[in-house]
Amino acid sequence: MAYDLLKGKRGIIFGALDNSSIAWKVAEKAHEEGATFTLSNAPIAMRMGEINKLGEQCGAEIIPADATSIEDLENLINKSTEVLGGKIDFILHSIGMSPNVRKGRDYGNLNYDWFQKSLDVSALSFHKVMQTAEKLDAMNEWGSILALSYIAAQRTFPDYSDMAQAKAVLESIARSYGYRMGRSKKVRVNTISQSPTMTTAGSGVPGFDLFFKYGQDMSPLGNADGESCADYCVAMFSDLTRMVTMQNLMHDGGFSTSGITHEILEQLK
């Protein structure tokens, strides 16, 4: 059921790959709630995914951009304001990639060039998006900018490797740029720390099925799925949350504040 929560709002959604992607589900929900937006992903990801189908479904123009490239981001933001007919009200950053994880490098044997790539793609790109939007004066007042994170920014998870550092940097950037954007434009900036979710990207992490099961068993409500995360993102883009900023918002079914659960205790017997 739709409530027109985003009626008249314009946005940019990064990271939709296929229909398992959280960004894909956010786009569907935002469209349902009355928003207009552009879709963007790296050219290589666009070739691998099905973003054209989503663009047709939502009536959204697709603008390729490497989120680590200032030139690409300037083109994306300028084109988006032109296509959408005005300044931007919301941005979703759903971007993350680690060559070390993809290639199975042990945490004690990282390739540091790849580590820097992980940070650039997964975290510094968030700063670049906001810095570019600020310099182009592309955001409307009381806009909302979100990035998707994971609790490995605060806790250690084997095999999550350098992505844990990338998520920690991402959350720090949200606080620092949230202060800046709040003072200058009343724009709020937050991260959502999402449960392990069955996406194409997530399932590429070694042992992800065990991450998923552990999260399910440790959460009183179970893992929050992609559709629930999309609902939360829409709420954060809406005017109902206009005083929430510089927060890392846990969306994990209670995982982050559970010490141990009966399900885990039963497994330990």
Secondary structure, DSSP 8 states (H G I E B T S, - for coil): ----TTTT-EEEEE---STTSHHHHHHHHHHHTT-EEEEE--HHHHHHS-HHHHHHHHT--B----TT-HHHHHHHHHHHHHHHTS-EEEEEE-----HHHHTT--GGG--HHHHHHHHIIIIIHHHHHHHHHHHTT-EEEEEEEEEEE-GGGTS--TT-TTHHHHHHHHHHHHHHHHHHHHHHH--EEEEEEE-----TTGGGSTTHHHHHHHHHHH-TT----HHHHHHHHHHHHSGGGTT--S-EEEESTTGGG-S--HHHHHHH-
